[in-house]
Amino acid sequence: MDIKELVGNGFRFKKNLGQNFIGDVNLLKAIVNDAGADEDDTVAEIGAGAGTLTRALAERVKKVVAFEVDEELSDALKKVTEEYPNAEVHFADVLKLKDDEIREWVTEPFKVIANLPYYVTTPMIMRFAESELNVSSMTLMMQKEVADRLTAKEDTENYGAITVALRAIADVEIKRTIDRKMFYPRPNVDSALVKIDFRRDKYGFSDYKIFKRTVKAAFAMRRKTLANNLVSAFGIKKNDAEKLIEKSGFPTNIRGETLSCEDIILLSDNLSELIKG
Ligand code: SAM
């Protein structure tokens, strides 16, 4: 599909909205396949753009509810909704919508599928990951470097708080990498398609909030020991932090970024006990 033709002459692609569109029909079909979307699914698409992915989705799934912030794309998107009765478009900023506002348009459970503007990747993931909405998976196009962070192994440069926070509630997989030349206009980075399958009951947490604080503390100051980071984050005594680390089965001088997701869950469960007395 020719993107310039779809958006019409005179349309100015907005860099600040991450407007790098996909016209290649094979790639669009591959995204739908990788998302595991089929005729029983309701899909929320974030950032419809010229509607190319919206079309590919509408051909395959029961219902597509697409969101877009840029009203200048309304003519292009109207053509999609006229052609596909199972597709609808709402002009709204998804980061500003409350769960109940999303529920008014999208029937649960649903899948999120999107070629995201790069700058909203992390907030968008956390917006759905930590919401009460029944989202079964998110399949997202993102900057390759961010995909590497989400799927990083322990004790590597890319391994961080977001890796662990997500791994604790989901299985995360890079489905494919995509060359920058597949987008119009062409961005300065390569991309990857990542599937996040939510499994919120993967582990039982004593307290999710304390888990999140423990994750933040574990990666707070990379050169500090975990004990020192726990002292600063939770206001506990160094001696108590070391006892807690030992009780969890780790050496007292360990650094947070060497711990696996399971290790951090164990540590945070022991920490909850200590804090709550
Ligand atoms: N889905 C289209 C495609 O694959 O060609 C467009 C993808 S483009 C990378 C991202 C789109 O998201 C842009 O059209 C942009 O205007 C829109 N967008 C940016 N921020 C948004 C937000 N917070 N909520 C909804 N749409 C947004």
Residues whose N, C-alpha, C, O or C-beta is under 5 A from the ligand:
A	BS01	SAM	L17 G18 Q19 N20 F21 I22 I46 G47 A48 G49 A50 T52 L53 F67 E68 V69 D70 A92 D93 V94 L95 N115 L116 P117
